[in-house]
Amino acid sequence: MLFTDIEGSTLLVRRHGERYDSMLAEYRRLLRDAFGAGAHQLN
């Protein structure tokens, strides 16, 4: 199991507002791609 933390995420939400959702989705996509198709994601 892998847990990640985005340092300064509260500031990022404040700074980027609604764009943060798409940024977070891209971050998760990159992690999924990096760790392969056999991984499972919990939200």
C-alpha positions as a printed Julia matrix, in Angstrom:
43×3 Matrix{Float64}:
   0.0    0.0     0.0
   1.27   3.45   -0.87
   0.24   6.68    0.8
   1.33  10.04   -0.54
   1.14  13.55    0.81
   1.24  16.74   -1.2
   3.21  19.2     0.87
   1.48  22.57    0.96
  -1.76  21.24   -0.51
  -3.9   23.72    1.44
  -1.91  26.59   -0.03
  -2.21  25.03   -3.49
  -6.0   24.88   -3.13
  -6.08  28.53   -2.13
  -3.74  29.57   -4.9
  -5.26  27.57   -7.75
  -8.89  27.28   -6.65
 -10.99  25.14   -8.95
  -7.94  24.19  -11.04
  -6.63  22.18   -8.08
  -9.08  19.34   -8.82
  -7.64  18.81  -12.29
  -4.1   19.14  -10.94
  -4.83  16.45   -8.34
  -6.36  14.2   -11.0
  -3.21  14.55  -13.11
  -1.03  13.77  -10.08
  -3.04  10.61   -9.43
  -2.86   9.62  -13.1
   0.92   9.98  -13.05
   1.16   7.78   -9.95
  -1.08   5.12  -11.49
   0.99   5.11  -14.66
   4.24   4.91  -12.69
   3.14   1.95  -10.59
   1.48  -0.05  -13.34
  -1.83  -1.55  -14.26
  -1.85  -4.03  -11.37
  -2.39  -1.32   -8.77
  -5.67  -0.57   -7.02
  -6.75   2.91   -5.99
  -8.7    3.86   -2.89
 -10.18   7.34   -2.66
